[in-house]
């Protein structure tokens, strides 16, 4: 099954690489604000599903563009597919994107492939058999102190995303780490390879995290939702990392989870309101200073006109 998934990912990668030679000619449409889809996404997805269906005609599919319209949606074997993770990067000619394929068997991820066609990097994992990058075994990083870690994340960009909440979350993490890096379609794969030490993001779909999550766990890491629960695939929030880093991230992020307690959610809302209240005070003070300045200008006596010098006062 893994070999067939690799074959499907490489077929999609070939389509993407050909299209990347002339990105300006690619037709682009918009699913919603800042969320794009191209003819390349659709062609890549068809190539993946056709390859998998040829080998496993009874399997089902959950794909980003076509959903569950192909295959047997009631099968115990469901392939979860993102044909081009990083479409916005692709249409801008920024060569950071990937193909992601995972196989869920009765709801549990058992096979995973993430393929980067620009670098020809192939990440693979099978349940219980480890994770690999180009046939080399990979492990999560050995760092344990959060202040030494590089944490990757993805920024909210869709309409309806709670950007102030995300900034607060990111502030919590950034002040305690060496740095934060933007996720570029391979955040979880890079955690598995030890290139970054941890990862967190909200607003995620199953095809965004399915393959990467198996890579992380097979590389010795942990992955779950913000409260540390392992059943995260459909919960739109994900945190991952080496075990000790993962625990520290969960302790920072758990209060931002939709599964946090009512008290934790109230504390977060209160903290979010504080900067707004402070801003209102600052604006009121600015208005008061401006009004006072206008009052002083109005009360100041008019300057007496200066007489021009007389001719006999002119110096020799």
Secondary structure, DSSP 4 states (H G I P E B T S, - for coil): -HHHHHHHHHHHHHHHHHHHTTGGGS-EEEEETTEEEEHHHHHHHHHHHHHHHHH-TT-EEEETTTBT-SB-TTSSEEEEEEEEETHHHHHTT----EEEEEEEETTEEEEEEEEETTTTEEEEEETTS-EEETTEE--------GGG-EEEE----STT--HHHHHHHHHHHHTTSSEEEE--S-HHHHHHTTSSSEEEEES--HHHHHHHHHHHHHTTEEEE-TT--S--TTSSEEEEEEHHHHHHHHHHHGGGSTTS-HHHHHHHHHHHHHHHHHHHHHHHHHHHHHHHHHHHHHHSPPPPPPPPPPGGGS--
